[in-house]
Amino acid sequence: MNDKKDTLLEFHGGQRMALIPMLIFVFFCILFFVVFKVFDMEALATGGFIGLIIGSFFSKDWKKYWDSVTEGVASPMNAVLIMILFVVGIFTQLMAKSGVAGGFVWLGDLIQLKGGVFTAFTFIATCIIATATGTSIGTMFSAFPILFPSGILLGANPALLSGAILSGAIFGDNLAPVSDTTIASAATQLYRNREGSADIGGVVASRFKFAITGAIISTILYAILGGGGDLGQGAGEILQQYMNPKGLIMLIPVAILLYIAIKTRDIFTAITWGIISGTIIALIFNIITVNDIMHIEDGALGGFIFEGVLGMIGIAVFNISLFGIIGVLNASGTMDSIINGIVNSRLAQTEIGSEIAIALGVMVSAMALGAASGPAIIMFGPIANEIGQSKDLHPYRRANLIDGYANTIPTVIPFISAFIFIALTLIQGLQGEYAFIPDVNPIQITISSFYPIALFLVLSFSVFTGWGREYEGTDGEPVKSVSQ
């Protein structure tokens, strides 16, 4: 015991001072996301690095402190996470260029959707777009300018329409195999009985029942409640401007990616074939040109391959700063103290209590980070891993809980959630272009975002009833009880 204590990273003022980098990081998250509305991963990373620098002044051994930082950054979990994100970035950029959203606009116009049916259609369309692209915020930026003004003119309720777009974006974030939250939730949950972390294909397959249940509930509610707006002139022109049936063809590489991911349980193989098949299909149907793949113009590199990698640099740098902070918490023994405190608490003495602790922990983390679910999962994931392992919960189950709950209530808390701010910003921007768009306030968006609320209820039902709870078998396989 004394030998272990002697190797711990020590701080002036005691072990609790090891929390200084994390507290400074959270402060900057709130400052950027909540106060200044800066939704930028590089900004969050900057806050993390500032926290690390300030924290070093409280360390008794600077060399050991920075060795701890680099050890955290060099962790296999972080390396795998960053590599997956870069490869995924190429695929998501390909999908962004392919006009998937335009395909759904064409479909909606073709079958003449109006009122609540259009609101339900909007939810389903954004679900599929977000699942295909793996980006919730990107989906909101592409869906709002097209579907929001059109839906209002077609008789959709403005508040419910905005909630439908936000909800669909969250659905994709929760389920997409190329989503940063899916990747982070899988990469942070390790096996006890074999090497490695939860495979993304298995995680997606196991969480589908939770996500689709919440989606069905939401679709029904949007169809029933989503109408009541005033029908107006001009919807056809807006839809015509953005529709392109070819966009729907790009669902084929998405299906290929999903199939390979679930079949092989290897996300790198799945994404590689998704990129190859998507590129070939897009070229055959003249959705993209060879120039769109990669080109050099005026000394600058362009194309979806380069732009996909470039788009992930922010979150990669963020990971480096956050895992550096986690390295300090590990080296000081603070992480062990936090984990032991939760594991040995009265709440975590049962499987249900442990799952409640995981749910509360990741939701609090997400709230502290302005509903940035990916960063919250990266931050709380290692703690959830230890809590879940203490009760032999399977890595799939743990991954589903942290990803699921991070994408529930925190995403729709007014004045805190980045998603609410983005929705408001997009609506206000559209009001300058379309005079018929009414004001929608944060509370209205919150209560109209059915999917995060429905998912919370579905997951809570799962926790208290044991639906979908699986344990880790002797070879890492999911089993129904630890005795198997």
N, C-alpha and C positions, 0 to 999 in steps of 0.2 A: 504493500500500500504506500509506504514512504517513498520507495523507488519511483512509483508512478507519479506521486505528487511532485517529486524533484524534477521530473521531466516536463511538467506542465508549464505553459507560457504564463508568466506572472505579470501582474499589473500593479502600479502604484494606486493604492486605494482599494485593493482587493479584486477578487474574481469578477465582480459585477461590472468593473470598468471595461471588461472585454466586450460588453454590449454597446459601447460608445460608437463603433463604426456602424453597427446595425441601426441604432437610434438616429444617427445623423443621416443615414441612407433613407430611413422612413420619413424623416423630416423633409428631405428634399423631394421625396415622392409626393408628399402632400402639397408642398410648395409648388411644384411644377404642375401636377395633375389637377389639383383642386383650386389653388389660388390663381395661378397664372394660365391655366388651361393649356399647358405645353405637353402635348401627347407625343413625346419623343423618347425613344429608348436610349439614345445617346445621352440625353439630359439625365435620365435616371442613372445611367452608368457613371456619369460625372459626379453625381451625388454620392455614389458608392465609393469612388476613388478618393473624394474629399474626406469621407468618413474614415477610410483606411489610413490616410495620411495623418489626420488628427489623432486617430486611435494610437498611432505609433508613439506619440509623445507620452502616453501613459504606460507604455510597456517598459519593463525593467531590462529587457534584452532586445535591442532593436534587430539584431541579426536573426534571432530566433523568431521574432515577430514577422519579419518579411519572408523568412523561410516558411513559416506557417501559411502566409498569404499565397506564396507560389505553390505550396503543396496542395492547397485547396483548389487553385486554378488548374493544376495538373491532374486533378482527380479523373479517373476513367469516366465517371458519370458525366462530367462537364465536357470531356473530349467527345464522347459519343453524341451528346446533345447538340454540340456546335456543328459536328460533321453532318448530322441528319438535317439540321436547319438549313445549311448551305445547299444541300442537294434538293431539299424540299423547295427552297426559294426559286430554283430554276423551273420546277413544275408549276408552281403557283403563278409565276410570271407568264409562262406559256398560256395558262388558262385565262389570265387577265387579258391577254392580247387577242384571245380567240373569240371574245364576245358571247360568252355563255348567257349573260344577262339579256342580251338582245334576242336570243332564242326564246326565252320565256316571255318576253314582251310580245313577240310575234304570236306565240301560242295563246296568250291571254286575249289578244285582239281577235284572233281567229274564231274562238268560241264565244266571243261577245260576253265577257264577264262584267258584272255590275254589282254595286252595293257590297253587302256582306260576303257574297261569293268572291268578289274581286279581292277583298281583304284576306279571305282564307287562301285564295290563289297566291297572293303576294307573300304570305307566310311560307307556303310550300315552295314557291319559287326561290325565295331567299335562303330557305333551308338547303335546297339543292345547290344553289350557287356557292354558298358558304362551305358546304361539304366538298364541293369540287375544288374550290380555290384554297380552302384552309385558312382563310383570313376573315375574321368577323368585322373588323374595322374597314377593310377593303370592300367587303360586301355592302356595308352601309353606305360607303361613298359611291358605289356604283348603282345601288338600288334606289336610294332616295331620289336622285334627280330624274329618274325614269318613272318609277312606280308611284311615287307620292303625289305629284301633281296630276297624273293620269287618273289615279284612284279617286282623288277628290272630285274630279269632273265626272267620274262614273258612279258617284253616289256613295263612296266609302266614308265612314266616320274618320275624320282626320287623326284624332288621338289614337284610335284603335289601329289605324293604318300605320302610324309611326311605330306603335308597339309591335305590330306584326313584322315590320322590317327588322327592328331590333331583335325580336325573338328569333326570327329565322337566322340572323347572323350568329346569335349565341348557340343555336342548335348545331350549326356547322362547326363552331369552335369546339363544342363538346364532343362531337362524333368524328369529324374528319381525321383520317389517318395522317394527313399532312398538316394538321393544325399544331401550332406550337404548344398548346395546352395538352393535346394528346401525346405528343412526343415527350414533353416534360414529365407528365404523369407516369408514363411507362418507364422512362429512363431513371427516375428516382426511386422506383420500387424494385428492390433486389430479392432474388430467391435466397432461401436459407439452405436448401438441400441440393442446389446445383449452382453453377456459375452463371452470372449474367443478371440482367434486369428483365422486367416484363416485356414480351415482344408486342409490338404495336398491333399486329394482325389479331392476336388473341385478345388484346385489350378492347379493340374496336368491336370484335364479334361479341364479347361478353357484355359490353355496355349498350349494345343496340336496343335491347328490350327496355331499358330505362328511358333512353332518348326517344324511342318511337312512341312509347306510352305517353310521355309528356307532350309529344308533337300531336298525337291524335286528339288528346284533350284540348289542346290549344286550337287546332284546326276547327273543331266543332264549335268552340266558343266564338272564334272569329267569324265563322259563317253565320251564326245566329245573331251576334251582337254588332258585327262590323259594318252594317249598313246605316241608313238614316241620314246620309249626307245629301246635299242638293246636287242633282244631275246638272251638268253644265255643258256648254259647247267648247270644243277644242281638244278633248281627250284624244280623238282620232289622230289629229295632227301630231300631238306629242308622241303617241305610240308609234306612228309611222316613221318618225324621225329616228327612232332608236331600235326598231325591230329588225331582226336578221335571223331567219330560220336556220341558217348554217350553224349558229351557235350551239344548237341542241346536239349536233353531230359530235361535239367535243365531250359529251357525256360518255362516249365510248372509251376513251383512254382512262377516264375516271373509273369506269366499271372494271377495266383491265387492272388498274392499280389496286382497287379494292379486292378483287379476286386473288391476285398474286400475294397481296399482303396477308390475307386470311389463310391462304393455302400454304405459303412457305414460311410464314411468321418472320419474314426478313424484309424490313422496310426499305433497305437500300436496293434490294433486287426489285421490289415493287415499284419504287419511284423511278428507277432506271428504265423499266419497261413502260411506265406511264409517260415518261419524257419521250422515249423513242416512238411509241405508238401515237402519242399526241402530235408530235412533230410531223410524222408521215401523213396522218389523217388531215392535219391542218394544211399541209402543202398540197395534197391531192385535191382537196375541195377549195383551194385558193383562198383559205382563210388567212394565211400568212404567206409571206414570200421568203426566199432563202435569205434575203437581206435582214429579215426580222429575227433570224436565228442569231446571227452575230455579224457585225460590220464595223468598219472604222470610217469615221467621217470627220473631217477637219481636225484630225489628230486625236479624236475621242472615240473610245470603244462603246458600241451600243449593241442592242439585240437582247432577247429575253434571257439568254444564258448569263451574260454579264450583269444585266439588270436584276436577275434573280439572286445572284450571289451578293451584289451590292445592297439589295434590299434587306438582307439578313445580317449585315455587318453590325447594325445597331443593337440587335438582340444578342449577337455573339459577344460584343463588347460588354453589354449589360451582364451576361453570364459570367464573364471574366471577373467583373467587379464583385458580383454577388457571391460567387464561389470563393473569392479571396476572403470575403467577410466570413463565410462559413468555415474556411480554414482556420481563421483566428478563433472562432467559437469552439471548434473541435480541439485545437491545440491547448486552449486554456481550460478545457474541461467543462466549459459553460454549456455546450450542446448536450453533453452527457447529463449534466445536472437538470437541464430542462426536460430531457427525455425521461430520465428516472423519476422526476417529479410527477410527470403525467402518467407514466406506466404504473407507478406505485400509488397513485391517487385512488380514492374510493371509486371514482367514476369509471376508471379503466380496469376494474377487477373482473369485468365480464366482456364478452364479445360485443354486446350492444353498447356498453359503456365506452369501450375502446373506439368503436365506430362513431359514437357521439363526440368523443374527444377529437377525433380526426376531422369530423365535420366542422366543429366549432373552431378548431385551430386554423384550418385553411380559409374559412370565411372571415375570421378576424384578420388574417394575413392579407386577404384580398381587399378588405375594407381599408386597411392601413395603406395599401398601395393604389387607392383610387379605382378599385375593381379591375386592376390589371391582373387577370387571372393567371396568365403564363408566369410572370415573375412571382406571384404568390405561391404557385405550385412549386417552382424551383426553390423558393425560400423555405416552405414548410414541408416539402416532399421528404427530405431525409428524416425529419421528426416523425412524420406519418409512417415511414418505412419501419422505424424501430417500434412504434406503438403497435402497428399491425402484426409485425413479426412476433411480438410477445404473446400474441393470441393465435399464432399460426395462420392468420388470414392470408389468403393467396394474393400474390402481387397484382393480379387482375382486379381483385376486389378493392384493394387499397388504391390502385390507380383510378378506378371508377369513382370512388368516394371523393378523392381530392379534386379530380377534374370536375366531377358533377357538382359538388357543393360550391366550388369556386365560381361556377357559372350560374349560380342561382341568385339568391337575395342580394349579394354584393353588387351584381351588375346593374341593379335597378334602384339602388338607394339614391333618392334625389340629392343633388348638391354634392355628392361624393363620387358617384359613378362616372367614369370617363365615357361610357356608352351613352348615358343620358346627355352629357355635355355635347358629344358629337352629334347626336340626333337633333338637339336644339339648334346647334350651329348650322347644320345642313338645312333645317326647316327655315331658319331666319334668312339664309342665303337664297333659298328658293322664293321667299316672299318678295325679294327685290326684282325677281324675274316674272313671277306670276302673282298678279294682284288678288286673285281669288283664294289664295292660300291663307287660312286663318291662323291665329296664334294658338300654340299648343304649349302648355306649361309642364314643368318637370313632373309634378304629381300625376298629371293625366298620362304621361308616358309610362310612369312607373306602374300604375294600376292597369294599364293597357298591355303591358308586356307579359302575356300569359305564360309563355314557355318557361322562363326562369322560375316563375312561381309554381307552375305545374311540376317542373323537374324537382324542385325542393320537396314538394309533397310526395312525389313518387319515390324519391330516394329515402325520405324519412319513413315512408311505409316499408321500404325494403330493410332499413335498419331495425325497425321495431318488430317486424314479422320474420326476418331472416330470408326473405325472398331474394334469391340470387347470391346469397352468401356462400362462398366456397373457401376451402382451406387448402394449404399446400401439402401435397402428398410426398411420399418418400423420394420420388424422382422429380419433384417440382410440379407434378400434374395437379390440376384442380380436383378436389374431392369434396364430398358433401359433409364429411365429418373427419376429425383428426384421427379417429380410430381406424380409418380405412387405410 
